[in-house]
Amino acid sequence: MDREYTNVMEEIVVTWVQVLMSGMEYQTFCSCSKCKNDIITLSLNNLPNYYVTTEEGRKRV
């Protein structure tokens, strides 16, 4: 089954975690994949979903 929908919030969170974890102020934190994934999943569990099916829907974010 091909996915025809995307959770834009997931993309946003993953991008921001990568950006923030690469900053100088976060160099003392563990940046292994398990810790990054823990941060991402905790964030996604506390944020609303935002699913889209088209690029037009993505532009509304």
C-alpha distance matrix in Angstrom:
0.0 3.8 6.4 9.0 11.6 13.9 16.7 19.6 21.9 20.2 20.8 24.3 25.2 24.0 26.0 29.0 29.2 29.2 31.9 34.0 33.9 35.2 38.1 41.6 41.9 39.0 40.2 41.7 38.4 36.2 33.3 31.6 27.8 28.2 30.5 28.4 25.3 27.6 28.8 25.4 24.2 27.6 27.4 23.9 25.1 28.0 26.6 24.9 21.2 20.7 17.3 17.0 14.9 17.4 20.1 22.7 21.5 21.7 25.3 26.3 26.1
3.8 0.0 3.8 6.2 9.1 11.4 14.5 17.0 19.7 18.2 18.2 21.7 23.0 21.8 23.4 26.6 27.0 26.9 29.3 31.7 31.8 32.9 35.7 39.3 39.8 37.1 38.3 40.1 36.9 34.9 31.8 30.4 26.7 27.5 29.5 27.0 24.3 26.9 27.6 24.0 23.4 26.8 26.1 22.8 24.4 27.1 25.3 23.6 19.8 18.8 15.3 14.5 12.1 14.3 16.7 19.5 18.6 18.6 22.0 23.4 23.3
6.4 3.8 0.0 3.8 5.6 7.7 10.8 13.4 16.1 14.7 15.0 18.4 19.7 18.9 20.6 23.5 24.1 24.3 26.6 28.8 29.2 30.4 33.1 36.7 37.0 34.4 35.9 37.6 34.4 32.7 29.7 28.5 24.8 25.6 27.2 24.6 21.9 24.3 24.8 21.1 20.4 23.7 22.8 19.4 21.1 23.6 21.7 19.8 16.1 15.0 11.5 11.1 9.3 11.8 14.2 16.9 15.5 15.4 19.0 20.2 19.8
9.0 6.2 3.8 0.0 3.8 7.0 10.6 12.6 15.7 15.3 15.2 18.2 20.1 19.8 21.0 23.8 25.0 25.3 27.1 29.4 30.3 31.4 33.8 37.5 37.7 35.4 37.1 39.0 35.9 34.5 31.5 30.7 27.2 28.0 29.3 26.5 24.0 26.3 26.3 22.5 22.1 25.0 23.6 20.2 22.1 24.1 21.7 19.4 15.7 13.8 10.1 8.6 6.0 8.4 11.3 13.6 12.5 13.0 16.4 17.5 17.8
11.6 9.1 5.6 3.8 0.0 3.8 7.0 9.2 12.2 12.1 12.4 15.1 16.9 17.1 18.4 20.9 22.2 22.9 24.6 26.6 27.7 29.1 31.2 34.9 34.9 32.7 34.7 36.4 33.3 32.2 29.3 28.8 25.4 26.0 26.9 24.0 21.6 23.6 23.3 19.6 19.2 21.8 20.2 16.8 18.7 20.5 18.0 15.7 11.9 10.1 6.4 5.5 4.5 7.7 10.3 12.3 10.3 10.5 14.2 14.8 14.6
13.9 11.4 7.7 7.0 3.8 0.0 3.8 5.8 8.7 8.4 8.6 11.4 13.2 13.4 14.7 17.1 18.4 19.2 20.9 22.8 23.9 25.4 27.5 31.2 31.1 28.9 30.9 32.8 29.7 28.7 25.8 25.6 22.3 23.0 23.7 20.6 18.5 20.5 19.9 16.2 16.2 18.8 17.0 13.8 16.2 17.9 15.2 13.5 9.8 8.1 5.3 5.4 6.5 8.7 10.0 12.4 10.1 9.0 12.8 13.5 12.4
16.7 14.5 10.8 10.6 7.0 3.8 0.0 3.8 5.4 5.5 7.0 9.1 10.4 11.3 13.0 14.8 16.0 17.4 19.1 20.5 21.7 23.6 25.4 29.1 28.6 26.4 28.7 30.3 27.2 26.4 23.8 23.8 20.7 21.1 21.3 18.4 16.3 17.9 17.0 13.3 13.2 15.5 13.5 10.2 12.7 14.1 11.5 9.9 6.4 5.3 4.3 6.5 9.1 11.3 12.1 13.9 10.9 9.5 13.0 13.0 11.1
19.6 17.0 13.4 12.6 9.2 5.8 3.8 0.0 3.8 5.3 5.1 6.3 8.7 10.0 10.7 12.4 14.3 15.7 16.6 18.3 20.0 21.6 23.1 26.8 26.5 24.7 27.1 29.0 26.1 25.8 23.1 23.6 20.9 21.7 21.4 18.1 16.8 18.5 16.9 13.3 14.2 16.1 13.4 10.9 14.0 14.6 11.5 10.3 7.7 5.6 6.0 7.0 10.0 10.9 10.6 12.2 9.5 7.1 10.2 10.4 8.0
21.9 19.7 16.1 15.7 12.2 8.7 5.4 3.8 0.0 3.8 5.4 5.0 6.1 8.6 9.9 10.5 12.1 14.3 15.3 16.2 17.9 20.0 21.3 24.8 24.1 22.2 24.9 26.5 23.5 23.4 21.1 21.9 19.3 19.8 19.0 16.0 14.7 15.8 13.9 10.6 11.4 12.8 9.8 7.6 10.8 11.0 7.9 7.6 6.0 5.6 7.7 10.0 13.3 14.5 14.2 15.4 12.4 10.1 12.6 12.0 8.8
20.2 18.2 14.7 15.3 12.1 8.4 5.5 5.3 3.8 0.0 3.8 5.4 5.2 6.1 8.5 9.9 10.6 12.3 14.2 15.3 16.3 18.4 20.3 23.8 23.3 21.0 23.3 24.8 21.7 21.0 18.5 18.8 16.0 16.5 16.3 13.1 11.5 13.2 11.8 8.1 9.1 11.4 9.1 6.8 10.3 11.6 9.5 9.9 7.9 8.4 9.3 11.6 14.3 15.8 15.6 17.5 14.8 12.3 15.2 15.2 12.2
20.8 18.2 15.0 15.2 12.4 8.6 7.0 5.1 5.4 3.8 0.0 3.8 5.6 5.3 6.1 8.6 10.1 10.8 12.3 14.2 15.5 16.9 18.9 22.6 22.6 20.5 22.6 24.6 21.8 21.3 18.3 18.9 16.3 17.6 17.4 13.8 12.9 15.2 13.6 10.1 12.0 14.3 11.8 10.2 13.9 14.9 12.4 12.8 10.9 10.1 10.7 11.7 14.1 14.7 13.7 16.0 14.1 10.9 13.4 14.4 11.5
24.3 21.7 18.4 18.2 15.1 11.4 9.1 6.3 5.0 5.4 3.8 0.0 3.8 5.6 5.2 6.2 8.6 10.1 10.6 12.0 14.1 15.6 16.9 20.6 20.3 18.6 21.1 23.2 20.7 20.7 18.1 19.4 17.3 18.6 17.5 14.0 13.8 15.5 13.0 10.1 12.5 13.8 10.7 10.0 13.7 13.7 11.0 11.9 11.0 10.3 12.0 13.2 16.1 16.3 14.9 16.5 14.5 11.2 12.9 13.3 9.9
25.2 23.0 19.7 20.1 16.9 13.2 10.4 8.7 6.1 5.2 5.6 3.8 0.0 3.8 5.4 5.1 6.0 8.5 9.8 10.4 11.8 14.1 15.5 19.0 18.3 16.2 18.8 20.4 17.6 17.6 15.2 16.5 14.6 15.4 14.0 10.7 10.6 11.8 9.2 6.5 9.2 10.3 7.3 7.4 11.1 11.2 9.5 11.4 11.1 11.6 13.6 15.6 18.6 19.4 18.4 20.0 17.7 14.6 16.5 16.5 12.9
24.0 21.8 18.9 19.8 17.1 13.4 11.3 10.0 8.6 6.1 5.3 5.6 3.8 0.0 3.8 5.6 5.3 6.3 8.7 10.1 10.6 12.5 14.7 18.2 18.1 15.6 17.6 19.5 16.6 16.0 13.1 14.0 11.8 13.2 12.5 8.8 8.8 11.1 9.2 6.4 9.5 11.6 9.6 9.5 13.1 14.1 12.8 14.5 13.6 14.0 15.2 16.8 19.2 20.0 18.9 21.1 19.2 15.9 18.0 18.7 15.4
26.0 23.4 20.6 21.0 18.4 14.7 13.0 10.7 9.9 8.5 6.1 5.2 5.4 3.8 0.0 3.8 5.5 5.2 6.2 8.6 10.0 10.9 12.8 16.6 17.0 15.1 17.0 19.5 17.2 17.1 14.1 15.6 13.9 16.0 14.9 11.2 12.1 14.4 12.0 9.7 13.1 14.7 12.3 12.5 16.2 16.6 14.8 16.5 15.6 15.3 16.6 17.5 19.8 19.9 18.1 20.3 18.8 15.2 16.7 17.8 14.6
29.0 26.6 23.5 23.8 20.9 17.1 14.8 12.4 10.5 9.9 8.6 6.2 5.1 5.6 3.8 0.0 3.8 5.4 5.0 5.9 8.3 9.8 10.8 14.4 14.2 12.6 15.2 17.5 15.3 15.9 13.5 15.7 14.7 16.3 14.4 10.9 12.5 13.9 10.7 9.4 12.9 13.6 10.8 12.1 15.5 15.1 13.6 15.8 15.9 16.0 18.0 19.3 22.1 22.2 20.4 22.1 20.4 16.9 17.9 18.4 14.9
29.2 27.0 24.1 25.0 22.2 18.4 16.0 14.3 12.1 10.6 10.1 8.6 6.0 5.3 5.5 3.8 0.0 3.8 5.5 5.2 5.8 8.4 10.1 13.4 12.9 10.5 12.8 14.7 12.1 12.4 10.0 12.1 11.3 12.7 10.6 7.3 9.3 10.6 7.7 7.1 10.9 11.5 9.6 11.4 14.6 14.7 14.0 16.8 16.9 17.7 19.6 21.3 24.0 24.6 23.1 25.0 23.1 19.7 21.2 21.6 18.0
29.2 26.9 24.3 25.3 22.9 19.2 17.4 15.7 14.3 12.3 10.8 10.1 8.5 6.3 5.2 5.4 3.8 0.0 3.8 5.6 5.3 6.3 9.0 12.4 13.1 10.7 12.1 14.7 12.6 12.4 9.3 11.3 10.7 13.1 11.6 8.1 10.5 12.7 10.5 9.8 13.5 14.8 13.2 14.5 17.8 18.2 17.4 19.9 19.5 19.8 21.2 22.5 24.8 25.0 23.2 25.5 24.1 20.5 21.8 22.9 19.5
31.9 29.3 26.6 27.1 24.6 20.9 19.1 16.6 15.3 14.2 12.3 10.6 9.8 8.7 6.2 5.0 5.5 3.8 0.0 3.8 5.6 5.4 6.7 10.5 11.4 10.1 11.8 14.9 13.5 14.3 11.6 14.3 14.2 16.6 14.6 11.4 14.0 15.7 12.9 12.5 16.3 17.0 14.8 16.5 19.8 19.6 18.4 20.8 20.8 20.7 22.5 23.4 25.9 25.6 23.4 25.4 24.2 20.5 21.2 22.3 18.9
34.0 31.7 28.8 29.4 26.6 22.8 20.5 18.3 16.2 15.3 14.2 12.0 10.4 10.1 8.6 5.9 5.2 5.6 3.8 0.0 3.8 5.4 5.3 8.7 8.4 7.0 9.7 12.2 10.9 12.4 10.6 13.8 14.3 16.0 13.3 10.7 13.7 14.6 11.4 11.9 15.6 15.5 13.5 16.0 18.9 18.2 17.6 20.5 21.1 21.6 23.8 25.2 28.0 28.0 26.0 27.7 26.1 22.6 23.3 23.8 20.2
33.9 31.8 29.2 30.3 27.7 23.9 21.7 20.0 17.9 16.3 15.5 14.1 11.8 10.6 10.0 8.3 5.8 5.3 5.6 3.8 0.0 3.8 5.5 8.1 8.2 5.5 7.1 9.6 7.9 8.9 6.9 10.3 11.4 13.2 10.6 8.4 11.9 12.9 10.4 11.5 15.1 15.3 14.2 16.6 19.3 19.2 19.2 22.2 22.6 23.5 25.4 27.0 29.5 29.8 28.1 30.1 28.5 25.0 26.0 26.7 23.1
35.2 32.9 30.4 31.4 29.1 25.4 23.6 21.6 20.0 18.4 16.9 15.6 14.1 12.5 10.9 9.8 8.4 6.3 5.4 5.4 3.8 0.0 3.8 6.6 8.5 6.9 7.1 10.6 10.1 11.0 8.7 11.9 13.1 15.7 13.5 11.3 14.8 16.3 14.0 14.7 18.4 18.9 17.6 19.8 22.7 22.7 22.3 25.1 25.2 25.6 27.2 28.4 30.7 30.6 28.5 30.6 29.5 25.8 26.6 27.7 24.3
38.1 35.7 33.1 33.8 31.2 27.5 25.4 23.1 21.3 20.3 18.9 16.9 15.5 14.7 12.8 10.8 10.1 9.0 6.7 5.3 5.5 3.8 0.0 3.8 5.5 5.7 6.8 10.2 10.6 12.6 11.3 14.8 16.4 18.5 15.8 13.9 17.4 18.3 15.6 16.6 20.3 20.1 18.6 21.1 23.9 23.3 22.9 25.8 26.4 26.7 28.8 30.0 32.5 32.3 30.0 31.7 30.6 26.9 27.2 28.1 24.7
41.6 39.3 36.7 37.5 34.9 31.2 29.1 26.8 24.8 23.8 22.6 20.6 19.0 18.2 16.6 14.4 13.4 12.4 10.5 8.7 8.1 6.6 3.8 0.0 3.8 5.5 5.4 8.5 10.3 12.8 12.4 16.0 18.3 20.1 17.3 16.1 19.8 20.3 17.8 19.4 22.9 22.4 21.2 24.1 26.6 25.8 25.7 28.9 29.7 30.2 32.4 33.7 36.3 36.0 33.7 35.4 34.3 30.7 30.9 31.7 28.3
41.9 39.8 37.0 37.7 34.9 31.1 28.6 26.5 24.1 23.3 22.6 20.3 18.3 18.1 17.0 14.2 12.9 13.1 11.4 8.4 8.2 8.5 5.5 3.8 0.0 3.8 5.8 7.5 8.9 12.2 12.5 16.3 18.5 19.7 16.5 15.6 19.2 19.0 16.3 18.3 21.6 20.5 19.4 22.6 24.7 23.6 23.9 27.2 28.5 29.3 31.8 33.4 36.3 36.3 34.2 35.7 34.1 30.7 31.0 31.3 27.7
39.0 37.1 34.4 35.4 32.7 28.9 26.4 24.7 22.2 21.0 20.5 18.6 16.2 15.6 15.1 12.6 10.5 10.7 10.1 7.0 5.5 6.9 5.7 5.5 3.8 0.0 3.8 5.5 5.5 8.6 8.8 12.6 14.8 15.9 12.7 12.0 15.6 15.5 13.0 15.3 18.4 17.6 16.9 20.0 22.1 21.5 22.0 25.4 26.4 27.5 29.8 31.7 34.4 34.7 32.9 34.6 32.9 29.5 30.2 30.6 26.9
40.2 38.3 35.9 37.1 34.7 30.9 28.7 27.1 24.9 23.3 22.6 21.1 18.8 17.6 17.0 15.2 12.8 12.1 11.8 9.7 7.1 7.1 6.8 5.4 5.8 3.8 0.0 3.8 5.5 7.7 8.2 11.7 14.6 16.0 13.2 13.0 16.8 17.0 15.2 17.4 20.5 20.1 19.8 22.7 24.8 24.6 25.2 28.5 29.3 30.4 32.4 34.1 36.6 36.9 35.0 37.0 35.5 32.0 32.8 33.4 29.9
41.7 40.1 37.6 39.0 36.4 32.8 30.3 29.0 26.5 24.8 24.6 23.2 20.4 19.5 19.5 17.5 14.7 14.7 14.9 12.2 9.6 10.6 10.2 8.5 7.5 5.5 3.8 0.0 3.8 6.7 8.9 12.0 15.2 15.8 12.8 13.5 17.1 16.6 15.2 18.1 20.7 19.8 20.1 23.3 24.8 24.6 25.7 29.3 30.3 31.8 33.9 36.0 38.6 39.2 37.6 39.5 37.7 34.3 35.3 35.7 32.0
38.4 36.9 34.4 35.9 33.3 29.7 27.2 26.1 23.5 21.7 21.8 20.7 17.6 16.6 17.2 15.3 12.1 12.6 13.5 10.9 7.9 10.1 10.6 10.3 8.9 5.5 5.5 3.8 0.0 3.8 6.2 9.3 12.1 12.3 9.1 10.0 13.5 12.8 11.5 14.5 17.0 16.2 16.7 19.8 21.2 21.3 22.6 26.1 27.1 28.7 30.8 33.0 35.7 36.5 35.2 37.1 35.1 31.8 33.1 33.4 29.7
36.2 34.9 32.7 34.5 32.2 28.7 26.4 25.8 23.4 21.0 21.3 20.7 17.6 16.0 17.1 15.9 12.4 12.4 14.3 12.4 8.9 11.0 12.6 12.8 12.2 8.6 7.7 6.7 3.8 0.0 3.8 5.8 9.0 9.2 6.6 8.2 11.4 11.2 10.9 13.7 15.9 15.8 16.8 19.4 20.8 21.5 22.9 26.3 26.8 28.6 30.3 32.5 34.9 35.9 34.8 37.0 35.0 31.8 33.4 33.9 30.2
33.3 31.8 29.7 31.5 29.3 25.8 23.8 23.1 21.1 18.5 18.3 18.1 15.2 13.1 14.1 13.5 10.0 9.3 11.6 10.6 6.9 8.7 11.3 12.4 12.5 8.8 8.2 8.9 6.2 3.8 0.0 3.8 6.5 8.1 6.1 6.0 9.6 10.5 10.1 12.0 14.6 15.3 15.8 18.0 19.9 20.9 21.8 24.9 24.9 26.4 27.8 29.8 32.0 32.9 31.6 34.1 32.2 28.9 30.6 31.4 27.8
31.6 30.4 28.5 30.7 28.8 25.6 23.8 23.6 21.9 18.8 18.9 19.4 16.5 14.0 15.6 15.7 12.1 11.3 14.3 13.8 10.3 11.9 14.8 16.0 16.3 12.6 11.7 12.0 9.3 5.8 3.8 0.0 3.8 5.5 5.5 6.3 8.6 10.0 10.9 12.4 14.3 15.6 16.8 18.4 20.1 21.7 22.8 25.7 25.4 27.0 27.9 30.0 31.9 33.0 32.1 34.8 32.9 29.8 31.9 32.7 29.2
27.8 26.7 24.8 27.2 25.4 22.3 20.7 20.9 19.3 16.0 16.3 17.3 14.6 11.8 13.9 14.7 11.3 10.7 14.2 14.3 11.4 13.1 16.4 18.3 18.5 14.8 14.6 15.2 12.1 9.0 6.5 3.8 0.0 3.8 5.5 5.1 5.9 8.4 9.9 10.3 11.9 14.0 15.2 16.1 17.9 20.0 20.8 23.4 22.6 24.2 24.9 26.9 28.7 30.0 29.3 32.1 30.2 27.1 29.5 30.4 27.1
28.2 27.5 25.6 28.0 26.0 23.0 21.1 21.7 19.8 16.5 17.6 18.6 15.4 13.2 16.0 16.3 12.7 13.1 16.6 16.0 13.2 15.7 18.5 20.1 19.7 15.9 16.0 15.8 12.3 9.2 8.1 5.5 3.8 0.0 3.8 5.5 5.1 6.1 8.7 9.8 10.4 12.1 14.1 15.2 16.2 18.4 19.9 22.6 22.2 24.3 25.1 27.6 29.5 31.2 30.9 33.5 31.2 28.4 31.0 31.4 28.0
30.5 29.5 27.2 29.3 26.9 23.7 21.3 21.4 19.0 16.3 17.4 17.5 14.0 12.5 14.9 14.4 10.6 11.6 14.6 13.3 10.6 13.5 15.8 17.3 16.5 12.7 13.2 12.8 9.1 6.6 6.1 5.5 5.5 3.8 0.0 3.8 5.4 5.0 6.3 8.6 9.9 10.5 12.3 14.2 15.3 16.8 18.4 21.5 21.7 23.8 25.2 27.7 30.1 31.6 31.0 33.3 31.0 28.1 30.3 30.5 26.9
28.4 27.0 24.6 26.5 24.0 20.6 18.4 18.1 16.0 13.1 13.8 14.0 10.7 8.8 11.2 10.9 7.3 8.1 11.4 10.7 8.4 11.3 13.9 16.1 15.6 12.0 13.0 13.5 10.0 8.2 6.0 6.3 5.1 5.5 3.8 0.0 3.8 5.4 5.2 6.2 8.7 10.0 10.6 12.3 14.3 15.7 16.5 19.4 19.3 21.0 22.3 24.6 26.9 28.2 27.5 29.8 27.6 24.6 26.7 27.1 23.6
25.3 24.3 21.9 24.0 21.6 18.5 16.3 16.8 14.7 11.5 12.9 13.8 10.6 8.8 12.1 12.5 9.3 10.5 14.0 13.7 11.9 14.8 17.4 19.8 19.2 15.6 16.8 17.1 13.5 11.4 9.6 8.6 5.9 5.1 5.4 3.8 0.0 3.8 5.4 5.0 6.0 8.4 9.7 10.4 12.0 14.2 15.2 17.7 17.2 19.2 20.2 22.7 24.9 26.6 26.3 28.7 26.3 23.6 26.1 26.4 23.0
27.6 26.9 24.3 26.3 23.6 20.5 17.9 18.5 15.8 13.2 15.2 15.5 11.8 11.1 14.4 13.9 10.6 12.7 15.7 14.6 12.9 16.3 18.3 20.3 19.0 15.5 17.0 16.6 12.8 11.2 10.5 10.0 8.4 6.1 5.0 5.4 3.8 0.0 3.8 5.4 5.2 6.0 8.4 9.9 10.5 12.5 14.3 17.3 17.4 20.0 21.4 24.3 26.8 28.7 28.6 30.6 27.9 25.4 27.9 27.7 24.2
28.8 27.6 24.8 26.3 23.3 19.9 17.0 16.9 13.9 11.8 13.6 13.0 9.2 9.2 12.0 10.7 7.7 10.5 12.9 11.4 10.4 14.0 15.6 17.8 16.3 13.0 15.2 15.2 11.5 10.9 10.1 10.9 9.9 8.7 6.3 5.2 5.4 3.8 0.0 3.8 5.6 5.2 6.1 8.6 10.0 10.9 12.3 15.6 16.2 18.5 20.4 23.2 26.0 27.6 27.1 28.9 26.2 23.5 25.6 25.3 21.7
25.4 24.0 21.1 22.5 19.6 16.2 13.3 13.3 10.6 8.1 10.1 10.1 6.5 6.4 9.7 9.4 7.1 9.8 12.5 11.9 11.5 14.7 16.6 19.4 18.3 15.3 17.4 18.1 14.5 13.7 12.0 12.4 10.3 9.8 8.6 6.2 5.0 5.4 3.8 0.0 3.8 5.5 5.1 6.1 8.6 10.1 10.5 13.3 13.2 15.2 16.9 19.6 22.3 23.9 23.5 25.4 22.8 20.1 22.5 22.3 18.8
24.2 23.4 20.4 22.1 19.2 16.2 13.2 14.2 11.4 9.1 12.0 12.5 9.2 9.5 13.1 12.9 10.9 13.5 16.3 15.6 15.1 18.4 20.3 22.9 21.6 18.4 20.5 20.7 17.0 15.9 14.6 14.3 11.9 10.4 9.9 8.7 6.0 5.2 5.6 3.8 0.0 3.8 5.3 5.1 6.0 8.6 9.9 12.4 12.3 15.0 16.5 19.6 22.2 24.4 24.6 26.4 23.4 21.2 23.9 23.4 20.1
27.6 26.8 23.7 25.0 21.8 18.8 15.5 16.1 12.8 11.4 14.3 13.8 10.3 11.6 14.7 13.6 11.5 14.8 17.0 15.5 15.3 18.9 20.1 22.4 20.5 17.6 20.1 19.8 16.2 15.8 15.3 15.6 14.0 12.1 10.5 10.0 8.4 6.0 5.2 5.5 3.8 0.0 3.8 5.6 5.2 6.5 8.9 12.1 13.1 16.1 18.3 21.6 24.5 26.6 26.7 28.1 25.0 22.9 25.2 24.3 20.8
27.4 26.1 22.8 23.6 20.2 17.0 13.5 13.4 9.8 9.1 11.8 10.7 7.3 9.6 12.3 10.8 9.6 13.2 14.8 13.5 14.2 17.6 18.6 21.2 19.4 16.9 19.8 20.1 16.7 16.8 15.8 16.8 15.2 14.1 12.3 10.6 9.7 8.4 6.1 5.1 5.3 3.8 0.0 3.8 5.4 5.3 6.2 9.7 11.0 13.6 16.1 19.2 22.4 24.1 23.9 25.1 22.0 19.8 21.9 20.9 17.3
23.9 22.8 19.4 20.2 16.8 13.8 10.2 10.9 7.6 6.8 10.2 10.0 7.4 9.5 12.5 12.1 11.4 14.5 16.5 16.0 16.6 19.8 21.1 24.1 22.6 20.0 22.7 23.3 19.8 19.4 18.0 18.4 16.1 15.2 14.2 12.3 10.4 9.9 8.6 6.1 5.1 5.6 3.8 0.0 3.8 5.3 5.1 7.4 7.8 10.6 12.8 16.1 19.2 21.2 21.4 22.7 19.5 17.6 20.1 19.1 15.8
25.1 24.4 21.1 22.1 18.7 16.2 12.7 14.0 10.8 10.3 13.9 13.7 11.1 13.1 16.2 15.5 14.6 17.8 19.8 18.9 19.3 22.7 23.9 26.6 24.7 22.1 24.8 24.8 21.2 20.8 19.9 20.1 17.9 16.2 15.3 14.3 12.0 10.5 10.0 8.6 6.0 5.2 5.4 3.8 0.0 3.8 5.8 7.9 9.0 12.5 14.6 18.2 21.2 23.7 24.3 25.3 21.9 20.5 23.0 21.6 18.5
28.0 27.1 23.6 24.1 20.5 17.9 14.1 14.6 11.0 11.6 14.9 13.7 11.2 14.1 16.6 15.1 14.7 18.2 19.6 18.2 19.2 22.7 23.3 25.8 23.6 21.5 24.6 24.6 21.3 21.5 20.9 21.7 20.0 18.4 16.8 15.7 14.2 12.5 10.9 10.1 8.6 6.5 5.3 5.3 3.8 0.0 3.8 6.9 9.4 12.6 15.5 19.0 22.4 24.5 24.8 25.4 21.9 20.5 22.5 20.7 17.5
26.6 25.3 21.7 21.7 18.0 15.2 11.5 11.5 7.9 9.5 12.4 11.0 9.5 12.8 14.8 13.6 14.0 17.4 18.4 17.6 19.2 22.3 22.9 25.7 23.9 22.0 25.2 25.7 22.6 22.9 21.8 22.8 20.8 19.9 18.4 16.5 15.2 14.3 12.3 10.5 9.9 8.9 6.2 5.1 5.8 3.8 0.0 3.8 6.5 9.3 12.5 15.8 19.3 21.2 21.3 21.7 18.3 16.9 18.8 16.9 13.7
24.9 23.6 19.8 19.4 15.7 13.5 9.9 10.3 7.6 9.9 12.8 11.9 11.4 14.5 16.5 15.8 16.8 19.9 20.8 20.5 22.2 25.1 25.8 28.9 27.2 25.4 28.5 29.3 26.1 26.3 24.9 25.7 23.4 22.6 21.5 19.4 17.7 17.3 15.6 13.3 12.4 12.1 9.7 7.4 7.9 6.9 3.8 0.0 3.8 6.5 9.7 13.1 16.6 18.7 19.2 19.3 15.7 14.9 17.0 14.8 12.2
21.2 19.8 16.1 15.7 11.9 9.8 6.4 7.7 6.0 7.9 10.9 11.0 11.1 13.6 15.6 15.9 16.9 19.5 20.8 21.1 22.6 25.2 26.4 29.7 28.5 26.4 29.3 30.3 27.1 26.8 24.9 25.4 22.6 22.2 21.7 19.3 17.2 17.4 16.2 13.2 12.3 13.1 11.0 7.8 9.0 9.4 6.5 3.8 0.0 3.8 6.2 9.8 13.2 15.5 16.5 16.9 13.3 12.6 15.4 13.6 11.4
20.7 18.8 15.0 13.8 10.1 8.1 5.3 5.6 5.6 8.4 10.1 10.3 11.6 14.0 15.3 16.0 17.7 19.8 20.7 21.6 23.5 25.6 26.7 30.2 29.3 27.5 30.4 31.8 28.7 28.6 26.4 27.0 24.2 24.3 23.8 21.0 19.2 20.0 18.5 15.2 15.0 16.1 13.6 10.6 12.5 12.6 9.3 6.5 3.8 0.0 3.8 6.6 10.3 12.2 12.9 13.2 9.5 9.0 11.8 10.1 8.3
17.3 15.3 11.5 10.1 6.4 5.3 4.3 6.0 7.7 9.3 10.7 12.0 13.6 15.2 16.6 18.0 19.6 21.2 22.5 23.8 25.4 27.2 28.8 32.4 31.8 29.8 32.4 33.9 30.8 30.3 27.8 27.9 24.9 25.1 25.2 22.3 20.2 21.4 20.4 16.9 16.5 18.3 16.1 12.8 14.6 15.5 12.5 9.7 6.2 3.8 0.0 3.8 7.0 9.5 11.2 11.9 8.4 8.5 11.9 11.1 10.2
17.0 14.5 11.1 8.6 5.5 5.4 6.5 7.0 10.0 11.6 11.7 13.2 15.6 16.8 17.5 19.3 21.3 22.5 23.4 25.2 27.0 28.4 30.0 33.7 33.4 31.7 34.1 36.0 33.0 32.5 29.8 30.0 26.9 27.6 27.7 24.6 22.7 24.3 23.2 19.6 19.6 21.6 19.2 16.1 18.2 19.0 15.8 13.1 9.8 6.6 3.8 0.0 3.8 5.8 7.7 8.5 5.4 6.2 9.6 9.5 9.7
14.9 12.1 9.3 6.0 4.5 6.5 9.1 10.0 13.3 14.3 14.1 16.1 18.6 19.2 19.8 22.1 24.0 24.8 25.9 28.0 29.5 30.7 32.5 36.3 36.3 34.4 36.6 38.6 35.7 34.9 32.0 31.9 28.7 29.5 30.1 26.9 24.9 26.8 26.0 22.3 22.2 24.5 22.4 19.2 21.2 22.4 19.3 16.6 13.2 10.3 7.0 3.8 0.0 3.8 7.1 8.4 6.7 8.1 11.3 12.0 12.8
17.4 14.3 11.8 8.4 7.7 8.7 11.3 10.9 14.5 15.8 14.7 16.3 19.4 20.0 19.9 22.2 24.6 25.0 25.6 28.0 29.8 30.6 32.3 36.0 36.3 34.7 36.9 39.2 36.5 35.9 32.9 33.0 30.0 31.2 31.6 28.2 26.6 28.7 27.6 23.9 24.4 26.6 24.1 21.2 23.7 24.5 21.2 18.7 15.5 12.2 9.5 5.8 3.8 0.0 3.8 5.2 5.3 6.6 9.0 10.6 12.1
20.1 16.7 14.2 11.3 10.3 10.0 12.1 10.6 14.2 15.6 13.7 14.9 18.4 18.9 18.1 20.4 23.1 23.2 23.4 26.0 28.1 28.5 30.0 33.7 34.2 32.9 35.0 37.6 35.2 34.8 31.6 32.1 29.3 30.9 31.0 27.5 26.3 28.6 27.1 23.5 24.6 26.7 23.9 21.4 24.3 24.8 21.3 19.2 16.5 12.9 11.2 7.7 7.1 3.8 0.0 3.8 5.3 4.9 6.4 9.1 10.6
22.7 19.5 16.9 13.6 12.3 12.4 13.9 12.2 15.4 17.5 16.0 16.5 20.0 21.1 20.3 22.1 25.0 25.5 25.4 27.7 30.1 30.6 31.7 35.4 35.7 34.6 37.0 39.5 37.1 37.0 34.1 34.8 32.1 33.5 33.3 29.8 28.7 30.6 28.9 25.4 26.4 28.1 25.1 22.7 25.3 25.4 21.7 19.3 16.9 13.2 11.9 8.5 8.4 5.2 3.8 0.0 3.8 5.4 5.3 7.1 9.8
21.5 18.6 15.5 12.5 10.3 10.1 10.9 9.5 12.4 14.8 14.1 14.5 17.7 19.2 18.8 20.4 23.1 24.1 24.2 26.1 28.5 29.5 30.6 34.3 34.1 32.9 35.5 37.7 35.1 35.0 32.2 32.9 30.2 31.2 31.0 27.6 26.3 27.9 26.2 22.8 23.4 25.0 22.0 19.5 21.9 21.9 18.3 15.7 13.3 9.5 8.4 5.4 6.7 5.3 5.3 3.8 0.0 3.8 5.4 5.5 7.6
21.7 18.6 15.4 13.0 10.5 9.0 9.5 7.1 10.1 12.3 10.9 11.2 14.6 15.9 15.2 16.9 19.7 20.5 20.5 22.6 25.0 25.8 26.9 30.7 30.7 29.5 32.0 34.3 31.8 31.8 28.9 29.8 27.1 28.4 28.1 24.6 23.6 25.4 23.5 20.1 21.2 22.9 19.8 17.6 20.5 20.5 16.9 14.9 12.6 9.0 8.5 6.2 8.1 6.6 4.9 5.4 3.8 0.0 3.8 5.4 5.8
25.3 22.0 19.0 16.4 14.2 12.8 13.0 10.2 12.6 15.2 13.4 12.9 16.5 18.0 16.7 17.9 21.2 21.8 21.2 23.3 26.0 26.6 27.2 30.9 31.0 30.2 32.8 35.3 33.1 33.4 30.6 31.9 29.5 31.0 30.3 26.7 26.1 27.9 25.6 22.5 23.9 25.2 21.9 20.1 23.0 22.5 18.8 17.0 15.4 11.8 11.9 9.6 11.3 9.0 6.4 5.3 5.4 3.8 0.0 3.8 5.5
26.3 23.4 20.2 17.5 14.8 13.5 13.0 10.4 12.0 15.2 14.4 13.3 16.5 18.7 17.8 18.4 21.6 22.9 22.3 23.8 26.7 27.7 28.1 31.7 31.3 30.6 33.4 35.7 33.4 33.9 31.4 32.7 30.4 31.4 30.5 27.1 26.4 27.7 25.3 22.3 23.4 24.3 20.9 19.1 21.6 20.7 16.9 14.8 13.6 10.1 11.1 9.5 12.0 10.6 9.1 7.1 5.5 5.4 3.8 0.0 3.8
26.1 23.3 19.8 17.8 14.6 12.4 11.1 8.0 8.8 12.2 11.5 9.9 12.9 15.4 14.6 14.9 18.0 19.5 18.9 20.2 23.1 24.3 24.7 28.3 27.7 26.9 29.9 32.0 29.7 30.2 27.8 29.2 27.1 28.0 26.9 23.6 23.0 24.2 21.7 18.8 20.1 20.8 17.3 15.8 18.5 17.5 13.7 12.2 11.4 8.3 10.2 9.7 12.8 12.1 10.6 9.8 7.6 5.8 5.5 3.8 0.0
